């Protein structure tokens, strides 16, 4: 079979632990045999981040700006235990957070649905897409452990000589402080990305914060969204028959549970982190969640929405068989290849991405699954578990038939 040509490289960001193993399996079995794969490779595995003092992460993000499309493997965000395990010189920041800050993008996450696995929320019939703001808030916060009594203050000194000072709390004992921020420019980019994505996918857009409590911070998000909607997108939304509305985050949660799905739910950074995990788990599995970072200037970074599957990796290192679900990682590759094909006007590459996803779904609908999914299959369907490479080889069989 003649390999499908590419003209512009993808930015390839390799990762850590079990997902790094799956990454190579996917390339060897599902990509390289069929595509003349062109990538600019960056190793974001923790040892390389340590070696380069995390410069490799910055370089990969800047390369994404250059080429426009990236695909990323899951990576470790080190905690104290990981610092000791990997003998790190410091607790390096989340690669995802660094990349998102440089690209100033919004993360859109949506579940992969199959007939044999029904959502835990019985009235959900359509996918729910989480739009997560990918800048600031707790992920860029400054923290301080208060060890004794004293006064905590919030202080701002403007370049124009203006100043603000207010007491946060007079500590009578130990405690903790956290200062977080966001920028109008990033919130504006977030809003435009959400409205544009809603128009492109012809879905309603919900946005939720807690402005009744956070009367400056969260209210700024609310007001910017409303202003951008009124002045830029309202007419187009009405023309398409789709809706934008704002509600409080607690009300949104109640609405989501009662809904049928089929809309975009825009959330601030931390809310989106938590709610995307809730949505993906309720639909079936974290490993069945697509994720794409979209920047306002048209750059795309596709990734798996889950972690590095550490428990399976330790078993793999012992030579034990593992049944790790590669679906989200495969969809990261198919999404990136499809977008590369669209941008470069390569219909064969777009068709390959479509056929790869169809082969994945056919494999699952034939009852061939990894262990995490077998226990979720609805009554009346049959399924059996295979190991990771067995699952990927089953996908390859169906992919070859579709491409023949």
Secondary structure, 3 states (H helix, E strand, C coil): CCCECCCCCEEEEECCHHHHHHHHHHHHHHHCCCECCCEEEEECCHHHHHHCCCHHHHHHHHHHHHHCEEEECCCCCCCHHHHHHCCCCCCCCCHHHHHHHHHCEEEEEEECCCCCCCCCCCCCCCCEEEEEECCCHHHHCEEEEECCCEEEEEEEECCCCCEEEEEEEEECCCEEEEECCCCHHHHHHHHHHHHHHHHHHCCEEEEEECCCCCCCHHHHHHHHHHHHHHHHHHHHHHHHCCCEEEEEHHHHHHHHHHCCCCEEEEECHHHHHHHHHHHHHHHCCHHHEEEEEEECCCCEEEEECCCCCHHHHHHHHCCCCCCCCCHHHHHHHHHHHHHHHHHCCCHHHHHHHHHHHHHHHHHHHCCEECHHHHCCCCCCCCCEECCHHHHHHHHHHHHHHHHC
